[in-house]
Amino acid sequence: MTDLDDSLPRRQFLKAAVAAGGASALSACLDAAPRSADPVPAGVDDPATLPDRQHAWNDHVRTDADGNTSLPRHQTLLYLTLDGTGPPGAGDRETVEAALATLDRAYERSNEGLVYSMAYSPSYFERFDAALPDEIDLPQPRRLSGFETPTLDTQDALLHLASDRADVVLEAEAAVVGDRSEANGVGVDAKLTDAMTVDDRRTGFVGPGMPAERQDVAGIPDSNPVPEASPLFMGFEAGFRGNQATEEYVTIDAGPFAGGTTKHVSNLRQRLDDWYGEQTFEERVMEMFSPAHAEQELVSGVGDNLGSDSGIDQFLDSETIREHIREHGRVGHAQKAARANRDADGNVRLLRRHFESTDDDVASLHFPSLQRGISAFEAVREAMNGADLTDNPAIRQRVNNGILEYIFVKHRGNFLVPPRRHRALPTPRPE
């Protein structure tokens, strides 16, 4: 692993430790923040008492003064492949369940402890002769625009770990895939890697101050323009409560996987030299939200003045968007995407839980999205592409077209997040 610089500020050091991973990083992290002075809240004696919805995080993490969910500051994605060919056996299933139950017993389900989920890809379910029920909308990942060339993530499973504490994310990872005999005082009896292999490991972070501390990477200008108050590299708040689906809405409500959801995870490289170097603040507001947001001065600073709703719904109709393009020669990212992100009753369809990354010393964004079916995500992405708006010569495929000029899709993957009762290597038709 990369040597850790213990002269870094504490928060930056902890983020670097998560990115580096491994036993040495965990040891350094514990040295920097000893457990004796700041113990981690313990989990439950009986994991069966936990909620059946793996994706039910919102009641277990922080919220801000406006009621917006604050995602855990440190996050790790482990892409896993089942050993061997064909479907898993009963022994593999018992091993995976025992490994996950260790996490439940070790850590309180909270931002101060650990929130996590285990999800499975279409390729995993293709190991079986039986097919998924018709109500499960889980196609293989694919390109979602003519200008992207992503690597498609077809690994069998995805374990997503998240905590406000870097030491917890590192220790939980070591417990399920490494040589660690205990986690937060709980003995480790089984590891995921007794049945699966880690194919890829990706890390990230989110929250005010964290992107600013980590902006000395490829893709961000040398002028260090990311505001200290911003939770994301592009300089604005996101994930407003009024613009997010509820956990109940994205939950599958029928069939053997009732209580689960689907999850799309993309990884987007960011190139923000022009975003900060050529665009004024008002132009960035236009392209992130809508031209009206800039014209009416609705956004101040990083946008925390917006409270619990970005106000984008008042600027979604076709004529308003066309008028904005005629007057300003631009269209906003949020107003494009939101056109497809509302159902007939006005409910938001997607629950987005995105976070930043500096893996490989490159600015990027991990974009997990939860929805009842993957087709909902694909429809929103199609609207975000704005191809229907390029009949106006001011709007090109990527220029003046929201934020498409600054983001480049590197990975896409689709997964089913089953309910907890089926989280350990489920069959396509569990009883």
C-alpha positions in Angstrom: 0.0 0.0 0.0 1.0 3.7 -0.3 2.9 5.0 2.7 0.6 7.2 4.8 1.9 10.7 5.7 1.1 11.2 9.4 1.8 14.9 9.1 -1.5 15.3 7.2 -4.4 17.0 9.1 -6.4 14.3 10.9 -9.4 14.2 8.6 -7.3 14.1 5.5 -5.1 11.4 7.1 -8.2 9.2 7.8 -9.5 9.6 4.3 -6.0 8.6 2.9 -6.1 5.5 5.2 -9.4 4.3 3.8 -8.2 4.8 0.2 -5.0 2.9 1.0 -6.7 0.0 2.8 -5.1 -3.0 4.4 -3.8 -3.9 7.9 -1.2 -1.2 8.0 -3.8 1.5 7.2 -6.1 0.2 9.9 -3.3 0.1 12.4 -2.3 3.7 11.5 -5.9 4.8 11.7 -6.3 3.3 15.2 -3.1 5.0 16.3 -4.5 8.3 15.1 -7.8 7.8 16.8 -7.5 5.2 19.6 -10.7 3.2 20.4 -10.1 3.6 24.2 -10.8 7.3 23.9 -13.6 7.0 21.4 -15.3 3.6 21.5 -17.4 2.3 18.6 -21.0 1.5 19.6 -21.7 -2.3 19.5 -24.2 -4.1 17.3 -27.0 -6.5 18.2 -26.9 -9.9 19.8 -29.4 -11.3 17.3 -29.1 -9.9 13.7 -32.6 -11.2 13.0 -33.9 -8.2 15.0 -32.6 -5.7 12.4 -34.8 -4.2 9.7 -35.4 -6.5 6.7 -34.6 -3.7 4.3 -30.9 -3.6 3.8 -31.2 -0.2 2.1 -33.0 1.4 5.0 -30.2 3.7 6.1 -32.0 7.1 6.6 -33.2 6.5 10.1 -29.8 5.4 11.2 -27.6 8.3 10.0 -27.3 12.0 10.6 -29.7 14.7 9.2 -28.9 18.4 8.8 -31.0 21.3 10.1 -33.3 21.0 7.1 -33.9 17.3 7.5 -31.7 16.3 4.6 -29.9 13.0 5.0 -26.2 13.3 5.6 -24.5 10.2 4.2 -21.6 8.6 6.2 -18.4 10.4 5.5 -16.2 7.3 4.6 -17.4 4.6 2.1 -15.9 1.5 0.5 -17.3 -0.6 -2.4 -16.1 -4.2 -2.7 -16.9 -5.9 -6.0 -16.9 -9.7 -5.4 -16.9 -12.8 -7.6 -18.1 -16.2 -6.4 -15.4 -18.8 -6.5 -16.0 -21.6 -9.1 -18.7 -22.0 -11.8 -22.4 -22.6 -11.4 -24.6 -21.7 -8.5 -23.3 -21.5 -4.9 -23.7 -24.4 -2.5 -25.3 -24.4 0.9 -21.8 -24.2 2.5 -21.0 -21.0 0.6 -24.4 -19.5 1.7 -23.7 -20.3 5.3 -20.2 -18.7 5.1 -21.6 -15.5 3.6 -24.3 -15.2 6.2 -21.9 -15.8 9.0 -19.5 -13.2 7.7 -22.3 -10.6 7.4 -23.7 -11.5 10.8 -20.3 -10.7 12.3 -20.8 -7.1 11.1 -24.3 -6.9 12.6 -23.0 -8.0 16.0 -19.8 -5.9 15.9 -21.3 -2.5 14.9 -24.3 -0.5 15.7 -26.3 0.2 12.6 -25.6 3.9 12.4 -23.2 6.5 11.0 -21.1 6.1 14.2 -21.1 2.4 13.8 -21.6 0.9 10.3 -24.3 0.8 7.6 -23.9 -1.6 4.7 -25.7 -3.6 2.1 -24.9 -6.8 0.1 -26.2 -6.8 -3.5 -26.1 -9.2 -6.5 -25.7 -8.6 -10.2 -27.6 -10.1 -13.2 -24.5 -12.2 -13.9 -24.8 -13.8 -10.5 -28.4 -14.8 -11.1 -27.4 -16.3 -14.5 -25.5 -19.0 -12.6 -28.9 -20.6 -11.9 -31.2 -22.4 -14.3 -34.2 -20.5 -12.9 -34.8 -16.9 -13.9 -35.6 -14.0 -11.6 -39.3 -13.3 -11.2 -40.8 -11.1 -13.9 -41.4 -8.2 -11.5 -37.6 -7.8 -10.9 -36.3 -5.3 -13.3 -32.6 -6.1 -13.4 -31.0 -6.1 -16.9 -27.3 -6.3 -17.5 -25.6 -2.9 -17.4 -25.1 -1.1 -20.7 -24.0 2.1 -22.3 -26.6 4.8 -21.6 -25.4 7.4 -24.1 -23.8 7.4 -27.5 -20.7 9.3 -26.1 -19.8 7.0 -23.2 -17.6 3.9 -23.2 -17.8 2.5 -19.7 -16.3 -0.7 -18.3 -19.4 -2.8 -17.3 -19.3 -4.2 -13.8 -20.5 -7.8 -14.1 -19.0 -9.2 -10.9 -21.3 -11.4 -8.9 -21.8 -9.2 -5.8 -21.2 -5.7 -4.3 -20.7 -5.1 -0.6 -21.1 -1.4 0.2 -19.7 -0.3 3.6 -20.2 3.2 5.1 -19.4 5.0 8.4 -18.5 8.4 9.7 -15.4 6.6 11.2 -12.5 5.6 8.9 -11.4 2.9 11.4 -14.8 1.2 11.3 -14.8 1.0 7.5 -11.3 -0.4 7.4 -11.9 -2.9 10.3 -15.2 -4.1 8.8 -13.5 -4.7 5.5 -10.6 -6.5 7.2 -13.1 -8.7 9.1 -14.9 -9.9 5.9 -11.9 -10.2 3.5 -8.7 -10.0 5.6 -6.7 -11.6 8.3 -8.5 -10.2 11.3 -9.7 -12.4 14.2 -12.2 -9.9 15.7 -14.1 -6.8 14.8 -14.9 -4.3 17.6 -14.4 -7.1 20.1 -16.6 -9.7 18.2 -14.9 -12.8 17.0 -14.7 -13.4 13.3 -15.8 -17.0 12.5 -16.1 -16.7 8.7 -15.0 -14.4 5.9 -16.6 -13.6 2.6 -13.3 -14.5 1.0 -13.8 -18.1 2.1 -16.5 -18.2 -0.7 -15.7 -15.2 -2.9 -12.8 -13.2 -4.3 -12.5 -9.4 -4.2 -12.3 -8.4 -7.9 -12.1 -4.6 -7.3 -12.1 -2.2 -4.4 -13.2 1.4 -4.6 -13.4 4.1 -1.9 -14.7 7.5 -1.4 -16.0 10.2 1.0 -18.6 12.9 1.2 -19.4 15.9 3.5 -18.4 19.5 3.9 -14.7 20.1 4.0 -13.7 16.7 2.7 -13.6 17.5 -1.0 -11.7 20.7 -0.3 -9.1 18.8 1.6 -8.6 16.3 -1.2 -8.7 18.5 -4.3 -5.0 18.3 -5.1 -5.7 15.5 -7.7 -6.0 15.2 -11.4 -9.2 16.8 -12.7 -9.2 19.8 -10.3 -7.5 23.1 -11.1 -4.3 24.0 -9.2 -6.1 27.0 -7.9 -7.9 24.8 -5.3 -11.4 26.2 -6.2 -13.5 23.7 -4.3 -15.3 25.6 -1.5 -14.6 24.5 2.1 -18.4 24.2 2.7 -19.1 22.0 -0.2 -19.8 18.2 0.3 -18.9 17.5 -3.4 -16.1 18.5 -5.8 -18.5 20.5 -8.1 -19.1 23.0 -5.3 -22.8 22.6 -4.5 -25.1 20.7 -2.1 -27.0 17.7 -3.5 -29.5 15.2 -2.2 -32.1 17.6 -1.0 -34.9 15.8 0.8 -37.6 17.2 -1.4 -35.7 15.9 -4.5 -35.1 12.4 -3.3 -37.3 9.3 -3.4 -38.2 7.9 0.0 -36.8 4.5 1.0 -40.4 3.2 1.0 -41.0 4.4 -2.6 -37.9 2.6 -4.0 -38.7 -0.7 -2.1 -40.0 -3.7 -4.1 -43.4 -4.4 -2.7 -44.3 -7.9 -4.1 -42.8 -11.3 -4.8 -40.0 -13.2 -3.0 -37.7 -10.1 -3.0 -40.3 -7.8 -1.4 -38.4 -5.5 0.9 -35.5 -5.2 -1.4 -34.6 -2.7 -4.1 -32.4 -2.4 -7.2 -29.1 -0.5 -7.3 -27.3 1.1 -10.1 -23.7 2.2 -9.4 -21.7 4.2 -11.8 -18.3 5.8 -11.5 -17.7 9.2 -13.2 -14.4 10.8 -13.8 -14.5 14.6 -13.3 -12.5 17.1 -15.3 -13.3 20.5 -13.7 -10.7 22.8 -15.1 -13.2 24.5 -17.4 -16.0 24.2 -14.7 -14.1 26.4 -12.4 -11.7 28.2 -14.9 -14.1 29.3 -17.6 -17.6 29.3 -15.9 -18.6 32.1 -13.6 -20.5 31.2 -10.4 -23.8 32.2 -12.2 -23.0 30.0 -15.1 -22.2 27.1 -12.8 -25.6 27.6 -11.2 -27.3 27.6 -14.6 -25.6 24.4 -15.6 -26.1 22.5 -12.3 -29.6 23.6 -11.5 -31.3 25.8 -14.2 -30.8 29.2 -15.8 -33.7 30.5 -13.7 -31.9 29.6 -10.5 -29.1 32.0 -11.6 -31.4 34.7 -13.0 -33.5 34.8 -9.8 -30.4 34.4 -7.5 -31.9 31.3 -5.8 -28.6 29.8 -5.0 -26.1 31.3 -2.5 -22.7 29.8 -1.9 -22.9 26.0 -2.0 -26.7 26.1 -2.1 -27.4 25.3 1.6 -29.8 28.3 1.6 -32.1 26.1 -0.5 -33.1 24.2 2.6 -34.7 20.8 1.9 -35.7 21.4 -1.8 -33.7 22.7 -4.8 -36.9 24.2 -6.2 -36.3 22.5 -9.6 -39.8 21.3 -10.1 -41.1 24.8 -11.1 -38.7 24.8 -14.1 -39.4 21.3 -15.7 -42.0 21.9 -18.3 -40.9 21.8 -21.9 -41.7 25.4 -22.8 -39.9 26.7 -19.8 -36.8 24.7 -20.7 -37.0 25.8 -24.3 -37.4 29.4 -23.2 -34.3 29.1 -21.0 -32.3 27.7 -23.9 -33.4 30.6 -26.2 -32.5 33.3 -23.6 -29.4 31.8 -22.0 -28.1 29.2 -24.5 -27.9 26.6 -21.7 -29.9 24.0 -19.9 -29.5 22.8 -16.3 -28.5 19.3 -15.3 -31.1 19.1 -12.5 -34.0 20.3 -14.7 -33.1 17.9 -17.5 -32.9 14.8 -15.3 -35.9 15.7 -13.2 -38.2 15.5 -16.2 -38.0 11.7 -16.0 -37.5 11.5 -12.2 -41.2 12.1 -11.3 -44.0 9.7 -11.6 -47.6 10.6 -12.6 -48.4 11.7 -9.0 -45.2 13.9 -8.8 -43.3 11.5 -6.6 -39.5 11.4 -7.1 -38.4 7.9 -8.5 -34.7 7.7 -7.6 -32.9 7.7 -4.2 -29.4 8.9 -5.0 -26.5 8.3 -2.6 -23.5 9.6 -4.4 -20.0 10.3 -2.9 -16.6 11.5 -4.1 -13.4 9.6 -4.7 -9.7 10.2 -5.2 -8.8 6.6 -6.1 -5.7 6.6 -8.3 -5.3 10.3 -7.5 -8.1 11.3 -9.9 -11.2 13.2 -9.0 -14.2 11.0 -9.5 -17.8 10.5 -8.3 -19.4 7.2 -7.2 -23.1 7.3 -8.0 -25.2 4.7 -6.3 -28.9 5.1 -7.2 -31.8 3.1 -5.6 -35.1 2.5 -7.4 -37.7 -0.2 -7.8 -36.4 -1.2 -11.2 -33.3 -0.3 -13.2 -35.5 1.0 -16.1 -36.3 4.0 -13.9 -32.7 4.9 -13.6 -32.1 4.4 -17.4 -35.1 6.7 -18.1 -33.6 9.5 -15.9 -30.2 9.1 -17.5 -31.8 9.4 -21.0 -33.5 12.7 -19.9 -30.1 13.9 -18.4 -28.5 13.3 -21.8 -30.7 16.0 -23.3 -30.5 14.6 -26.8 -34.0 15.9 -27.5 -32.8 19.5 -26.8 -29.9 19.6 -29.3 -32.2 20.8 -32.1 -31.3 24.2 -30.8 -27.8 24.9 -32.1 -26.8 26.4 -28.7 -27.1 22.9 -27.1 -24.6 20.3 -28.2 -24.2 16.7 -27.1 -22.0 17.8 -24.2 -21.6 21.6 -24.4 -24.1 23.9 -22.6 -25.9 20.7 -21.8 -26.0 20.6 -18.0 -22.8 19.1 -16.6 -22.1 16.5 -19.3 -19.0 18.5 -20.4 -17.3 17.8 -17.1 -18.1 14.1 -16.3 -17.0 10.9 -18.0 -18.5 7.5 -17.2 -15.8 4.9 -16.4 -18.0 2.1 -14.9 -21.6 1.0 -14.8 -23.1 -1.9 -12.8 -26.7 -3.1 -11.9 -27.5 -5.0 -8.8 -30.4 -6.3 -6.8 -30.3 -5.5 -3.1 -32.4 -8.3 -1.6 -34.1 -8.1 1.8 -32.0 -9.1 4.7 -33.6 -12.6 4.8 -32.2 -13.4 1.4 -28.9 -11.4 1.6 -26.6 -14.5 1.6 -26.2 -15.8 -2.0 -30.0 -15.9 -2.8 -31.5 -18.1 -5.5 -33.6 -16.4 -8.2 -36.7 -17.8 -6.6 -36.2 -18.0 -2.9 -39.0 -19.3 -0.8 
